């Protein structure tokens, strides 16, 4: 049994995306289930910024095709740290934080800036 909330949430997300139980929306459902697990344990939700989408997909593909979990775990830890830094209670501040980190950019337009 996986007891660490973040590890458990990441595992749940991976299993749903890997099993692909639905005709559509598997990635969205996987991320919802992951965040549901985090919220249940009073942990920060995970937001995967647009600019980080390619890293997310490549790490997930690497785990699926090569059975190498290290890049995926490293990437998920990174987006969890990023998400924890955000201030979701204040929309204007949240929007400015996302914008300043280049989170809204497409992967070919830039990269996720340091946020600390």
Backbone atoms as SQL, in Angstrom:
CREATE TABLE atoms (id INTEGER PRIMARY KEY, chain TEXT, resi INTEGER, resn TEXT, atom TEXT, x REAL, y REAL, z REAL);
INSERT INTO atoms VALUES
  (1, 'A', 1, 'UNK', 'N', 0.837, -1.176, 0.000),
  (2, 'A', 1, 'UNK', 'CA', 0.000, 0.000, 0.000),
  (3, 'A', 1, 'UNK', 'C', 0.891, 1.252, 0.000),
  (4, 'A', 2, 'UNK', 'N', 0.525, 2.222, -0.801),
  (5, 'A', 2, 'UNK', 'CA', 1.255, 3.486, -0.887),
  (6, 'A', 2, 'UNK', 'C', 0.639, 4.450, 0.114),
  (7, 'A', 3, 'UNK', 'N', 1.441, 4.908, 1.073),
  (8, 'A', 3, 'UNK', 'CA', 0.912, 5.768, 2.126),
  (9, 'A', 3, 'UNK', 'C', 1.221, 7.250, 1.926),
  (10, 'A', 4, 'UNK', 'N', 2.314, 7.583, 1.258),
  (11, 'A', 4, 'UNK', 'CA', 2.642, 8.982, 1.005),
  (12, 'A', 4, 'UNK', 'C', 1.586, 9.588, 0.081),
  (13, 'A', 5, 'UNK', 'N', 0.925, 10.695, 0.492),
  (14, 'A', 5, 'UNK', 'CA', -0.163, 11.266, -0.309),
  (15, 'A', 5, 'UNK', 'C', 0.235, 11.641, -1.741),
  (16, 'A', 6, 'UNK', 'N', 1.405, 12.248, -1.913),
  (17, 'A', 6, 'UNK', 'CA', 1.826, 12.641, -3.259),
  (18, 'A', 6, 'UNK', 'C', 2.117, 11.410, -4.115),
  (19, 'A', 7, 'UNK', 'N', 2.827, 10.448, -3.560),
  (20, 'A', 7, 'UNK', 'CA', 3.131, 9.220, -4.306),
  (21, 'A', 7, 'UNK', 'C', 1.845, 8.490, -4.682),
  (22, 'A', 8, 'UNK', 'N', 0.907, 8.433, -3.762),
  (23, 'A', 8, 'UNK', 'CA', -0.372, 7.760, -4.025),
  (24, 'A', 8, 'UNK', 'C', -1.154, 8.492, -5.132),
  (25, 'A', 9, 'UNK', 'N', -1.180, 9.823, -5.056),
  (26, 'A', 9, 'UNK', 'CA', -1.894, 10.614, -6.057),
  (27, 'A', 9, 'UNK', 'C', -1.281, 10.427, -7.446),
  (28, 'A', 10, 'UNK', 'N', 0.043, 10.454, -7.508),
  (29, 'A', 10, 'UNK', 'CA', 0.732, 10.269, -8.790),
  (30, 'A', 10, 'UNK', 'C', 0.471, 8.867, -9.334),
  (31, 'A', 11, 'UNK', 'N', 0.485, 7.877, -8.475),
  (32, 'A', 11, 'UNK', 'CA', 0.217, 6.499, -8.893),
  (33, 'A', 11, 'UNK', 'C', -1.202, 6.368, -9.452),
  (34, 'A', 12, 'UNK', 'N', -2.178, 6.936, -8.749),
  (35, 'A', 12, 'UNK', 'CA', -3.572, 6.890, -9.212),
  (36, 'A', 12, 'UNK', 'C', -3.684, 7.545, -10.588),
  (37, 'A', 13, 'UNK', 'N', -3.045, 8.716, -10.750),
  (38, 'A', 13, 'UNK', 'CA', -3.088, 9.413, -12.032),
  (39, 'A', 13, 'UNK', 'C', -2.506, 8.539, -13.136),
  (40, 'A', 14, 'UNK', 'N', -1.358, 7.920, -12.862),
  (41, 'A', 14, 'UNK', 'CA', -0.722, 7.086, -13.872),
  (42, 'A', 14, 'UNK', 'C', -1.595, 5.884, -14.233),
  (43, 'A', 15, 'UNK', 'N', -2.145, 5.215, -13.246),
  (44, 'A', 15, 'UNK', 'CA', -2.954, 4.019, -13.513),
  (45, 'A', 15, 'UNK', 'C', -4.157, 4.356, -14.390),
  (46, 'A', 16, 'UNK', 'N', -4.861, 5.431, -14.072),
  (47, 'A', 16, 'UNK', 'CA', -6.032, 5.803, -14.881),
  (48, 'A', 16, 'UNK', 'C', -5.604, 6.160, -16.298),
  (49, 'A', 17, 'UNK', 'N', -4.518, 6.910, -16.445),
  (50, 'A', 17, 'UNK', 'CA', -4.083, 7.277, -17.797),
  (51, 'A', 17, 'UNK', 'C', -3.551, 6.061, -18.556),
  (52, 'A', 18, 'UNK', 'N', -2.963, 5.115, -17.856),
  (53, 'A', 18, 'UNK', 'CA', -2.403, 3.920, -18.490),
  (54, 'A', 18, 'UNK', 'C', -3.498, 2.929, -18.885),
  (55, 'A', 19, 'UNK', 'N', -4.448, 2.701, -17.991),
  (56, 'A', 19, 'UNK', 'CA', -5.534, 1.746, -18.257),
  (57, 'A', 19, 'UNK', 'C', -6.468, 2.297, -19.328),
  (58, 'A', 20, 'UNK', 'N', -6.645, 3.605, -19.342),
  (59, 'A', 20, 'UNK', 'CA', -7.463, 4.284, -20.351),
  (60, 'A', 20, 'UNK', 'C', -8.891, 3.716, -20.389),
  (61, 'A', 21, 'UNK', 'N', -9.618, 3.803, -19.258),
  (62, 'A', 21, 'UNK', 'CA', -10.923, 3.143, -19.181),
  (63, 'A', 21, 'UNK', 'C', -12.061, 3.837, -19.927),
  (64, 'A', 22, 'UNK', 'N', -11.874, 5.072, -20.370),
  (65, 'A', 22, 'UNK', 'CA', -12.952, 5.820, -21.002),
  (66, 'A', 22, 'UNK', 'C', -12.647, 6.092, -22.469),
  (67, 'A', 23, 'UNK', 'N', -13.689, 6.331, -23.248),
  (68, 'A', 23, 'UNK', 'CA', -13.510, 6.648, -24.662),
  (69, 'A', 23, 'UNK', 'C', -12.848, 8.019, -24.842),
  (70, 'A', 24, 'UNK', 'N', -13.111, 8.924, -23.910),
  (71, 'A', 24, 'UNK', 'CA', -12.578, 10.280, -24.017),
  (72, 'A', 24, 'UNK', 'C', -12.347, 10.829, -22.613),
  (73, 'A', 25, 'UNK', 'N', -11.392, 11.720, -22.480),
  (74, 'A', 25, 'UNK', 'CA', -11.180, 12.427, -21.222),
  (75, 'A', 25, 'UNK', 'C', -10.350, 11.688, -20.188),
  (76, 'A', 26, 'UNK', 'N', -9.628, 10.658, -20.583),
  (77, 'A', 26, 'UNK', 'CA', -8.847, 9.888, -19.614),
  (78, 'A', 26, 'UNK', 'C', -7.807, 10.731, -18.884),
  (79, 'A', 27, 'UNK', 'N', -7.119, 11.608, -19.596),
  (80, 'A', 27, 'UNK', 'CA', -6.120, 12.467, -18.963),
  (81, 'A', 27, 'UNK', 'C', -6.751, 13.412, -17.959),
  (82, 'A', 28, 'UNK', 'N', -7.875, 14.013, -18.331),
  (83, 'A', 28, 'UNK', 'CA', -8.568, 14.930, -17.416),
  (84, 'A', 28, 'UNK', 'C', -9.068, 14.183, -16.182),
  (85, 'A', 29, 'UNK', 'N', -9.664, 13.033, -16.383),
  (86, 'A', 29, 'UNK', 'CA', -10.165, 12.239, -15.256),
  (87, 'A', 29, 'UNK', 'C', -9.002, 11.802, -14.367),
  (88, 'A', 30, 'UNK', 'N', -7.886, 11.412, -14.977),
  (89, 'A', 30, 'UNK', 'CA', -6.711, 10.987, -14.203),
  (90, 'A', 30, 'UNK', 'C', -6.211, 12.131, -13.322),
  (91, 'A', 31, 'UNK', 'N', -6.154, 13.342, -13.879),
  (92, 'A', 31, 'UNK', 'CA', -5.690, 14.487, -13.096),
  (93, 'A', 31, 'UNK', 'C', -6.701, 14.882, -12.022),
  (94, 'A', 32, 'UNK', 'N', -7.983, 14.733, -12.310),
  (95, 'A', 32, 'UNK', 'CA', -9.012, 15.007, -11.296),
  (96, 'A', 32, 'UNK', 'C', -8.876, 14.015, -10.139),
  (97, 'A', 33, 'UNK', 'N', -8.693, 12.745, -10.452),
  (98, 'A', 33, 'UNK', 'CA', -8.546, 11.734, -9.396),
  (99, 'A', 33, 'UNK', 'C', -7.275, 11.980, -8.580),
  (100, 'A', 34, 'UNK', 'N', -6.197, 12.370, -9.264),
  (101, 'A', 34, 'UNK', 'CA', -4.951, 12.687, -8.577),
  (102, 'A', 34, 'UNK', 'C', -5.180, 13.838, -7.595),
  (103, 'A', 35, 'UNK', 'N', -5.810, 14.904, -8.062),
  (104, 'A', 35, 'UNK', 'CA', -6.035, 16.062, -7.209),
  (105, 'A', 35, 'UNK', 'C', -7.041, 15.776, -6.098),
  (106, 'A', 36, 'UNK', 'N', -7.982, 14.909, -6.367),
  (107, 'A', 36, 'UNK', 'CA', -8.929, 14.500, -5.332),
  (108, 'A', 36, 'UNK', 'C', -8.199, 13.819, -4.178),
  (109, 'A', 37, 'UNK', 'N', -7.251, 12.980, -4.509),
  (110, 'A', 37, 'UNK', 'CA', -6.443, 12.300, -3.494),
  (111, 'A', 37, 'UNK', 'C', -5.621, 13.320, -2.690),
  (112, 'A', 38, 'UNK', 'N', -5.055, 14.289, -3.368),
  (113, 'A', 38, 'UNK', 'CA', -4.262, 15.314, -2.678),
  (114, 'A', 38, 'UNK', 'C', -5.134, 16.168, -1.761),
  (115, 'A', 39, 'UNK', 'N', -6.296, 16.576, -2.242),
  (116, 'A', 39, 'UNK', 'CA', -7.207, 17.401, -1.440),
  (117, 'A', 39, 'UNK', 'C', -7.674, 16.620, -0.199),
  (118, 'A', 40, 'UNK', 'N', -7.950, 15.340, -0.377),
  (119, 'A', 40, 'UNK', 'CA', -8.390, 14.510, 0.752),
  (120, 'A', 40, 'UNK', 'C', -7.343, 14.469, 1.862),
  (121, 'A', 41, 'UNK', 'N', -6.079, 14.605, 1.496),
  (122, 'A', 41, 'UNK', 'CA', -4.989, 14.580, 2.479),
  (123, 'A', 41, 'UNK', 'C', -4.472, 15.983, 2.803),
  (124, 'A', 42, 'UNK', 'N', -5.249, 17.008, 2.385),
  (125, 'A', 42, 'UNK', 'CA', -4.915, 18.420, 2.653),
  (126, 'A', 42, 'UNK', 'C', -3.552, 18.827, 2.077),
  (127, 'A', 43, 'UNK', 'N', -3.269, 18.341, 0.877),
  (128, 'A', 43, 'UNK', 'CA', -2.035, 18.683, 0.162),
  (129, 'A', 43, 'UNK', 'C', -2.390, 19.593, -1.014),
  (130, 'A', 44, 'UNK', 'N', -1.397, 20.302, -1.515),
  (131, 'A', 44, 'UNK', 'CA', -1.601, 21.178, -2.676),
  (132, 'A', 44, 'UNK', 'C', -1.970, 20.357, -3.901),
  (133, 'A', 45, 'UNK', 'N', -2.940, 20.878, -4.653),
  (134, 'A', 45, 'UNK', 'CA', -3.291, 20.248, -5.927),
  (135, 'A', 45, 'UNK', 'C', -2.157, 20.441, -6.914),
  (136, 'A', 46, 'UNK', 'N', -2.188, 19.671, -7.978),
  (137, 'A', 46, 'UNK', 'CA', -1.179, 19.784, -9.031),
  (138, 'A', 46, 'UNK', 'C', -1.811, 20.382, -10.276),
  (139, 'A', 47, 'UNK', 'N', -1.189, 21.451, -10.752),
  (140, 'A', 47, 'UNK', 'CA', -1.564, 22.070, -12.021),
  (141, 'A', 47, 'UNK', 'C', -0.403, 21.827, -12.978),
  (142, 'A', 48, 'UNK', 'N', -0.696, 21.281, -14.147),
  (143, 'A', 48, 'UNK', 'CA', 0.338, 21.095, -15.169),
  (144, 'A', 48, 'UNK', 'C', 0.216, 22.275, -16.133),
  (145, 'A', 49, 'UNK', 'N', 1.140, 23.236, -16.049),
  (146, 'A', 49, 'UNK', 'CA', 1.055, 24.414, -16.914),
  (147, 'A', 49, 'UNK', 'C', 1.201, 24.060, -18.393),
  (148, 'A', 50, 'UNK', 'N', 0.595, 24.871, -19.248),
  (149, 'A', 50, 'UNK', 'CA', 0.701, 24.657, -20.701),
  (150, 'A', 50, 'UNK', 'C', 2.148, 24.493, -21.140),
  (151, 'A', 51, 'UNK', 'N', 3.014, 25.370, -20.648),
  (152, 'A', 51, 'UNK', 'CA', 4.403, 25.385, -21.079),
  (153, 'A', 51, 'UNK', 'C', 5.127, 24.089, -20.687),
  (154, 'A', 52, 'UNK', 'N', 4.599, 23.361, -19.739),
  (155, 'A', 52, 'UNK', 'CA', 5.215, 22.125, -19.251),
  (156, 'A', 52, 'UNK', 'C', 4.578, 20.880, -19.849),
  (157, 'A', 53, 'UNK', 'N', 3.611, 21.072, -20.744),
  (158, 'A', 53, 'UNK', 'CA', 2.840, 19.958, -21.305),
  (159, 'A', 53, 'UNK', 'C', 3.711, 18.917, -21.999),
  (160, 'A', 54, 'UNK', 'N', 4.686, 19.359, -22.799),
  (161, 'A', 54, 'UNK', 'CA', 5.556, 18.408, -23.506),
  (162, 'A', 54, 'UNK', 'C', 6.394, 17.582, -22.534),
  (163, 'A', 55, 'UNK', 'N', 6.938, 18.229, -21.491),
  (164, 'A', 55, 'UNK', 'CA', 7.702, 17.499, -20.473),
  (165, 'A', 55, 'UNK', 'C', 6.822, 16.456, -19.793),
  (166, 'A', 56, 'UNK', 'N', 5.594, 16.849, -19.487),
  (167, 'A', 56, 'UNK', 'CA', 4.630, 15.955, -18.851),
  (168, 'A', 56, 'UNK', 'C', 4.359, 14.746, -19.750),
  (169, 'A', 57, 'UNK', 'N', 4.059, 15.006, -21.013),
  (170, 'A', 57, 'UNK', 'CA', 3.729, 13.915, -21.945),
  (171, 'A', 57, 'UNK', 'C', 4.939, 13.015, -22.205),
  (172, 'A', 58, 'UNK', 'N', 6.118, 13.594, -22.362),
  (173, 'A', 58, 'UNK', 'CA', 7.326, 12.787, -22.588),
  (174, 'A', 58, 'UNK', 'C', 7.653, 11.914, -21.384),
  (175, 'A', 59, 'UNK', 'N', 7.523, 12.463, -20.189),
  (176, 'A', 59, 'UNK', 'CA', 7.801, 11.680, -18.979),
  (177, 'A', 59, 'UNK', 'C', 6.779, 10.559, -18.815),
  (178, 'A', 60, 'UNK', 'N', 5.530, 10.842, -19.104),
  (179, 'A', 60, 'UNK', 'CA', 4.480, 9.820, -19.028),
  (180, 'A', 60, 'UNK', 'C', 4.721, 8.724, -20.063),
  (181, 'A', 61, 'UNK', 'N', 5.088, 9.128, -21.267),
  (182, 'A', 61, 'UNK', 'CA', 5.398, 8.159, -22.329),
  (183, 'A', 61, 'UNK', 'C', 6.611, 7.301, -21.958),
  (184, 'A', 62, 'UNK', 'N', 7.609, 7.913, -21.362),
  (185, 'A', 62, 'UNK', 'CA', 8.808, 7.200, -20.938),
  (186, 'A', 62, 'UNK', 'C', 8.459, 6.124, -19.905),
  (187, 'A', 63, 'UNK', 'N', 7.568, 6.454, -18.992),
  (188, 'A', 63, 'UNK', 'CA', 7.135, 5.481, -17.999),
  (189, 'A', 63, 'UNK', 'C', 6.338, 4.354, -18.660),
  (190, 'A', 64, 'UNK', 'N', 5.458, 4.706, -19.558),
  (191, 'A', 64, 'UNK', 'CA', 4.626, 3.710, -20.229),
  (192, 'A', 64, 'UNK', 'C', 5.446, 2.787, -21.137),
  (193, 'A', 65, 'UNK', 'N', 6.284, 3.358, -21.967),
  (194, 'A', 65, 'UNK', 'CA', 6.995, 2.566, -22.979),
  (195, 'A', 65, 'UNK', 'C', 8.292, 1.948, -22.498),
  (196, 'A', 66, 'UNK', 'N', 8.977, 2.633, -21.588),
  (197, 'A', 66, 'UNK', 'CA', 10.292, 2.140, -21.147),
  (198, 'A', 66, 'UNK', 'C', 10.305, 1.670, -19.696),
  (199, 'A', 67, 'UNK', 'N', 9.153, 1.824, -19.052),
  (200, 'A', 67, 'UNK', 'CA', 9.027, 1.438, -17.638),
  (201, 'A', 67, 'UNK', 'C', 10.070, 2.129, -16.756),
  (202, 'A', 68, 'UNK', 'N', 10.328, 3.372, -17.093),
  (203, 'A', 68, 'UNK', 'CA', 11.291, 4.176, -16.345),
  (204, 'A', 68, 'UNK', 'C', 10.520, 5.263, -15.590),
  (205, 'A', 69, 'UNK', 'N', 10.293, 5.088, -14.291),
  (206, 'A', 69, 'UNK', 'CA', 9.478, 6.048, -13.547),
  (207, 'A', 69, 'UNK', 'C', 10.218, 7.311, -13.109),
  (208, 'A', 70, 'UNK', 'N', 11.539, 7.320, -13.129),
  (209, 'A', 70, 'UNK', 'CA', 12.293, 8.448, -12.559),
  (210, 'A', 70, 'UNK', 'C', 11.967, 9.800, -13.202),
  (211, 'A', 71, 'UNK', 'N', 11.970, 9.925, -14.533),
  (212, 'A', 71, 'UNK', 'CA', 11.632, 11.238, -15.126),
  (213, 'A', 71, 'UNK', 'C', 10.214, 11.688, -14.780),
  (214, 'A', 72, 'UNK', 'N', 9.284, 10.741, -14.741),
  (215, 'A', 72, 'UNK', 'CA', 7.896, 11.074, -14.431),
  (216, 'A', 72, 'UNK', 'C', 7.769, 11.555, -12.986),
  (217, 'A', 73, 'UNK', 'N', 8.382, 10.851, -12.066),
  (218, 'A', 73, 'UNK', 'CA', 8.324, 11.240, -10.653),
  (219, 'A', 73, 'UNK', 'C', 8.992, 12.593, -10.452),
  (220, 'A', 74, 'UNK', 'N', 10.134, 12.799, -11.087),
  (221, 'A', 74, 'UNK', 'CA', 10.852, 14.080, -10.984),
  (222, 'A', 74, 'UNK', 'C', 9.984, 15.224, -11.533),
  (223, 'A', 75, 'UNK', 'N', 9.361, 14.988, -12.681),
  (224, 'A', 75, 'UNK', 'CA', 8.522, 16.007, -13.302),
  (225, 'A', 75, 'UNK', 'C', 7.290, 16.298, -12.442),
  (226, 'A', 76, 'UNK', 'N', 6.647, 15.265, -11.901),
  (227, 'A', 76, 'UNK', 'CA', 5.464, 15.473, -11.070),
  (228, 'A', 76, 'UNK', 'C', 5.826, 16.186, -9.764),
  (229, 'A', 77, 'UNK', 'N', 6.964, 15.868, -9.197),
  (230, 'A', 77, 'UNK', 'CA', 7.421, 16.597, -8.010),
  (231, 'A', 77, 'UNK', 'C', 7.635, 18.072, -8.335),
  (232, 'A', 78, 'UNK', 'N', 8.187, 18.336, -9.512),
  (233, 'A', 78, 'UNK', 'CA', 8.436, 19.719, -9.916),
  (234, 'A', 78, 'UNK', 'C', 7.127, 20.490, -10.084),
  (235, 'A', 79, 'UNK', 'N', 6.146, 19.912, -10.757),
  (236, 'A', 79, 'UNK', 'CA', 4.880, 20.642, -10.933),
  (237, 'A', 79, 'UNK', 'C', 4.115, 20.737, -9.618),
  (238, 'A', 80, 'UNK', 'N', 4.330, 19.780, -8.717),
  (239, 'A', 80, 'UNK', 'CA', 3.700, 19.887, -7.404),
  (240, 'A', 80, 'UNK', 'C', 4.311, 21.050, -6.616),
  (241, 'A', 81, 'UNK', 'N', 5.627, 21.191, -6.671),
  (242, 'A', 81, 'UNK', 'CA', 6.279, 22.341, -6.021),
  (243, 'A', 81, 'UNK', 'C', 5.775, 23.645, -6.624),
  (244, 'A', 82, 'UNK', 'N', 5.681, 23.676, -7.956),
  (245, 'A', 82, 'UNK', 'CA', 5.177, 24.867, -8.637),
  (246, 'A', 82, 'UNK', 'C', 3.756, 25.173, -8.172),
  (247, 'A', 83, 'UNK', 'N', 2.900, 24.174, -8.155),
  (248, 'A', 83, 'UNK', 'CA', 1.497, 24.355, -7.774),
  (249, 'A', 83, 'UNK', 'C', 1.366, 24.805, -6.324),
  (250, 'A', 84, 'UNK', 'N', 2.235, 24.301, -5.469),
  (251, 'A', 84, 'UNK', 'CA', 2.212, 24.684, -4.053),
  (252, 'A', 84, 'UNK', 'C', 2.560, 26.169, -3.881),
  (253, 'A', 85, 'UNK', 'N', 3.398, 26.692, -4.761),
  (254, 'A', 85, 'UNK', 'CA', 3.813, 28.090, -4.718),
  (255, 'A', 85, 'UNK', 'C', 2.660, 29.036, -5.062),
  (256, 'A', 86, 'UNK', 'N', 1.702, 28.592, -5.832),
  (257, 'A', 86, 'UNK', 'CA', 0.604, 29.442, -6.293),
  (258, 'A', 86, 'UNK', 'C', -0.326, 29.836, -5.156),
  (259, 'A', 87, 'UNK', 'N', -0.943, 31.008, -5.306),
  (260, 'A', 87, 'UNK', 'CA', -1.901, 31.531, -4.334),
  (261, 'A', 87, 'UNK', 'C', -3.306, 31.482, -4.939),
  (262, 'A', 88, 'UNK', 'N', -3.987, 30.334, -4.852),
  (263, 'A', 88, 'UNK', 'CA', -5.276, 30.202, -5.543),
  (264, 'A', 88, 'UNK', 'C', -6.431, 30.969, -4.903),
  (265, 'A', 89, 'UNK', 'N', -6.251, 31.503, -3.707),
  (266, 'A', 89, 'UNK', 'CA', -7.341, 32.226, -3.049),
  (267, 'A', 89, 'UNK', 'C', -7.608, 33.588, -3.688),
  (268, 'A', 90, 'UNK', 'N', -6.620, 34.146, -4.374),
  (269, 'A', 90, 'UNK', 'CA', -6.748, 35.474, -4.969),
  (270, 'A', 90, 'UNK', 'C', -6.512, 35.351, -6.474),
  (271, 'A', 91, 'UNK', 'N', -7.577, 35.477, -7.249),
  (272, 'A', 91, 'UNK', 'CA', -7.492, 35.241, -8.691),
  (273, 'A', 91, 'UNK', 'C', -6.453, 36.134, -9.362),
  (274, 'A', 92, 'UNK', 'N', -6.456, 37.415, -9.059),
  (275, 'A', 92, 'UNK', 'CA', -5.517, 38.339, -9.712),
  (276, 'A', 92, 'UNK', 'C', -4.064, 37.949, -9.433),
  (277, 'A', 93, 'UNK', 'N', -3.776, 37.597, -8.187),
  (278, 'A', 93, 'UNK', 'CA', -2.428, 37.167, -7.828),
  (279, 'A', 93, 'UNK', 'C', -2.071, 35.853, -8.522),
  (280, 'A', 94, 'UNK', 'N', -3.014, 34.916, -8.515),
  (281, 'A', 94, 'UNK', 'CA', -2.790, 33.626, -9.184),
  (282, 'A', 94, 'UNK', 'C', -2.500, 33.835, -10.670),
  (283, 'A', 95, 'UNK', 'N', -3.302, 34.647, -11.323),
  (284, 'A', 95, 'UNK', 'CA', -3.113, 34.920, -12.744),
  (285, 'A', 95, 'UNK', 'C', -1.743, 35.533, -12.993),
  (286, 'A', 96, 'UNK', 'N', -1.349, 36.489, -12.154),
  (287, 'A', 96, 'UNK', 'CA', -0.039, 37.135, -12.311),
  (288, 'A', 96, 'UNK', 'C', 1.098, 36.138, -12.080),
  (289, 'A', 97, 'UNK', 'N', 0.949, 35.269, -11.092),
  (290, 'A', 97, 'UNK', 'CA', 1.971, 34.248, -10.832),
  (291, 'A', 97, 'UNK', 'C', 2.126, 33.322, -12.040),
  (292, 'A', 98, 'UNK', 'N', 1.017, 32.849, -12.579),
  (293, 'A', 98, 'UNK', 'CA', 1.060, 31.958, -13.739),
  (294, 'A', 98, 'UNK', 'C', 1.686, 32.664, -14.942),
  (295, 'A', 99, 'UNK', 'N', 1.292, 33.907, -15.147),
  (296, 'A', 99, 'UNK', 'CA', 1.830, 34.681, -16.263),
  (297, 'A', 99, 'UNK', 'C', 3.331, 34.919, -16.098),
  (298, 'A', 100, 'UNK', 'N', 3.774, 35.285, -14.911),
  (299, 'A', 100, 'UNK', 'CA', 5.186, 35.582, -14.683),
  (300, 'A', 100, 'UNK', 'C', 6.075, 34.340, -14.798),
  (301, 'A', 101, 'UNK', 'N', 5.503, 33.164, -14.588),
  (302, 'A', 101, 'UNK', 'CA', 6.265, 31.909, -14.716),
  (303, 'A', 101, 'UNK', 'C', 6.180, 31.341, -16.135),
  (304, 'A', 102, 'UNK', 'N', 5.504, 32.048, -17.043),
  (305, 'A', 102, 'UNK', 'CA', 5.295, 31.618, -18.434),
  (306, 'A', 102, 'UNK', 'C', 4.418, 30.377, -18.540),
  (307, 'A', 103, 'UNK', 'N', 3.585, 30.136, -17.555),
  (308, 'A', 103, 'UNK', 'CA', 2.758, 28.931, -17.518),
  (309, 'A', 103, 'UNK', 'C', 1.760, 28.852, -18.672),
  (310, 'A', 104, 'UNK', 'N', 1.325, 30.005, -19.193),
  (311, 'A', 104, 'UNK', 'CA', 0.333, 30.017, -20.261),
  (312, 'A', 104, 'UNK', 'C', 0.945, 29.834, -21.655),
  (313, 'A', 105, 'UNK', 'N', 2.235, 29.933, -21.749),
  (314, 'A', 105, 'UNK', 'CA', 2.888, 29.821, -23.058),
  (315, 'A', 105, 'UNK', 'C', 2.844, 28.379, -23.552),
  (316, 'A', 106, 'UNK', 'N', 2.917, 28.222, -24.862),
  (317, 'A', 106, 'UNK', 'CA', 3.039, 26.887, -25.440),
  (318, 'A', 106, 'UNK', 'C', 4.472, 26.408, -25.255),
  (319, 'A', 107, 'UNK', 'N', 4.690, 25.096, -25.212),
  (320, 'A', 107, 'UNK', 'CA', 6.041, 24.575, -24.976),
  (321, 'A', 107, 'UNK', 'C', 7.106, 25.112, -25.933),
  (322, 'A', 108, 'UNK', 'N', 6.748, 25.356, -27.182),
  (323, 'A', 108, 'UNK', 'CA', 7.738, 25.857, -28.141),
  (324, 'A', 108, 'UNK', 'C', 8.034, 27.347, -27.956),
  (325, 'A', 109, 'UNK', 'N', 7.260, 28.027, -27.114),
  (326, 'A', 109, 'UNK', 'CA', 7.459, 29.457, -26.873),
  (327, 'A', 109, 'UNK', 'C', 8.365, 29.761, -25.675),
  (328, 'A', 110, 'UNK', 'N', 8.639, 28.772, -24.863),
  (329, 'A', 110, 'UNK', 'CA', 9.457, 29.042, -23.689),
  (330, 'A', 110, 'UNK', 'C', 9.497, 27.861, -22.758),
  (331, 'A', 111, 'UNK', 'N', 9.831, 28.152, -21.511),
  (332, 'A', 111, 'UNK', 'CA', 9.911, 27.116, -20.492),
  (333, 'A', 111, 'UNK', 'C', 9.421, 27.690, -19.173),
  (334, 'A', 112, 'UNK', 'N', 9.090, 26.816, -18.256),
  (335, 'A', 112, 'UNK', 'CA', 8.586, 27.240, -16.957),
  (336, 'A', 112, 'UNK', 'C', 9.728, 27.889, -16.177),
  (337, 'A', 113, 'UNK', 'N', 9.539, 29.166, -15.835),
  (338, 'A', 113, 'UNK', 'CA', 10.569, 29.884, -15.099),
  (339, 'A', 113, 'UNK', 'C', 10.584, 29.465, -13.630),
  (340, 'A', 114, 'UNK', 'N', 11.723, 29.725, -12.986),
  (341, 'A', 114, 'UNK', 'CA', 11.818, 29.458, -11.543),
  (342, 'A', 114, 'UNK', 'C', 10.776, 30.316, -10.837),
  (343, 'A', 115, 'UNK', 'N', 10.176, 29.797, -9.852),
  (344, 'A', 115, 'UNK', 'CA', 9.103, 30.492, -9.164),
  (345, 'A', 115, 'UNK', 'C', 9.419, 30.788, -7.704),
  (346, 'A', 116, 'UNK', 'N', 10.468, 30.274, -7.179),
  (347, 'A', 116, 'UNK', 'CA', 10.745, 30.406, -5.745),
  (348, 'A', 116, 'UNK', 'C', 11.267, 31.781, -5.397);
